[in-house]
Amino acid sequence: MARYQVAPSAYGTTYRNPHFRHLLMLAEGVADKYKAIHTDAADSPIDHKVYFVDTDQYSVPDGVESIDKKQFRFLAKAQTDWMSDQDIPHKFMHDAAVGSNRAAEMRTRTLMESGNHALYLRHLLCSSRLSGYGGVQLWSSDWIVYISHNYKSENPLVERDQTPESIGIKNGPFHVINPDKRIVLLGASQSTASIKHCLDTLQTFHYLYFEKDALPLHAHTFVKNGVSSLVIDPSQVMLQQAPRGDMYGASGAIWKHEGVYRSYASVTHSDAEAPRKRGDFVENNPQGTFITTPLPDGEASFVEHPKSVVIMLRDTTGAFPLVSRIDQAQAEKMFKVGFTGNKDPASNTPYYYPSSTAYGDVAESRFKSLLTSYKPQVYVVNVVKDKKGTEISTADRNALLDAILDGSAAEATATKNASLKAEVISKLGSLDAKLFKGFGTPANTKSVLSKHGL
């Protein structure tokens, strides 16, 4: 720890990659009947501010605030001094990776002071071949991440009697990314969702800059009977659904020319009724209750190129029907525009990872390469069945995904919709015929798509 300017506690223990049972003892929270750990967090990713340190070497995301290199040094010194407080009973070092294979992994070394965060990261991140090999000195990190959940933006800095607020860090949870030093500072955040938001932003920057053919996607990889589908989920519908026994999904995907790797080793969902198991991490934050459960080792860690890509929307505009097959050109437009189904075009965000980015042209080019080289069928699924926003049931969503994965959606009879540039499916398996009526009329479609630049 001292190598990273964090002093171990005078009492207590410093852990590197602690065993699961130790983390269960050190985590703070209440265990339910399944022995899942329940915790509360006052903040959420909505509250989180992202900053990049000024750099001449890299382009930083558009619309993201920045601080200069001197300010970063002040902040880093203050945060590591805070983490060195001798009254903090336990400190943790976690070596792992975003990315499920050496061919697609971003290795991180995370230093933190919370047993809850250490347990969450054990679930979230993928183990690397190097993480348990040869001891602490041989671990080679792409990024060093400091997480100090109690360090606040109003705390004083060491030099010049400044505070983080006085150098431009707004009050509330923050993370600061220094691309030149490969260091990330997270402060004032109890929410594990904020940690994942930071890692999502970080991996976008990392893979689009430092990998020649990698495309990180805010997508779920679903696999059934050896057939895979990438579900791009700007509506975050799938985050509400627990994994199924016969169809498993990994949250976050990294596509390369060999196939698809999962970003993370767990699934986070909000299905409070789903069975939980020992050690699952349940967090209550202002956005709701989220359960993080690790996937079995090897499950969806690598799959062949997807046979289909699904864009899942909550579209209340009336443009999109329940399910349609769209062509490559329209898929590329949707990827770039980031249509979510919201009526306001200003709410659109490109389908690559958080923050509209200066390197979006790279992501768009690689998405086009995926579609051109491997020709997956692209579907748009609208989970809303009326303008009030009423959603179809989980069972109907599962039936749609089943039909896409087993190929019956590709063979289903469809009607061409010139405005949508798509083939609209009007009947599929045992799904209720009423679900296919109402939305996707030509007049609605043409008006909405024009307004959103599609």
Salt bridges, closest charged atoms under 4 A:
ASP32 OD2 - HIS38 NE2 2.78
ASP32 OD2 - ARG276 NE 2.99
GLU65 OE1 - LYS170 NZ 2.80
ASP81 OD2 - LYS77 NZ 2.73
ASP95 OD2 - ARG16 NE 2.80
ASP95 OD1 - ARG109 NE 2.76
GLU105 OE2 - ARG107 NH1 3.31
GLU113 OE2 - HIS149 ND1 3.53
ASP180 OD2 - LYS69 NZ 3.81
ASP200 OD2 - LYS196 NZ 3.31
GLU211 OE1 - LYS256 NZ 3.46
ASP213 OD1 - LYS256 NZ 3.79
ASP233 OD2 - HIS220 NE2 3.69
ASP246 OD2 - LYS224 NZ 3.65
ASP246 OD2 - ARG244 NH2 2.89
ASP280 OD1 - LYS277 NZ 3.86
GLU391 OE2 - ARG314 NE 2.40
GLU391 OE1 - ARG397 NH1 3.89
ASP402 OD1 - LYS224 NZ 3.00
ASP402 OD1 - ARG244 NH2 3.33
GLU423 OE1 - ARG325 NE 2.93
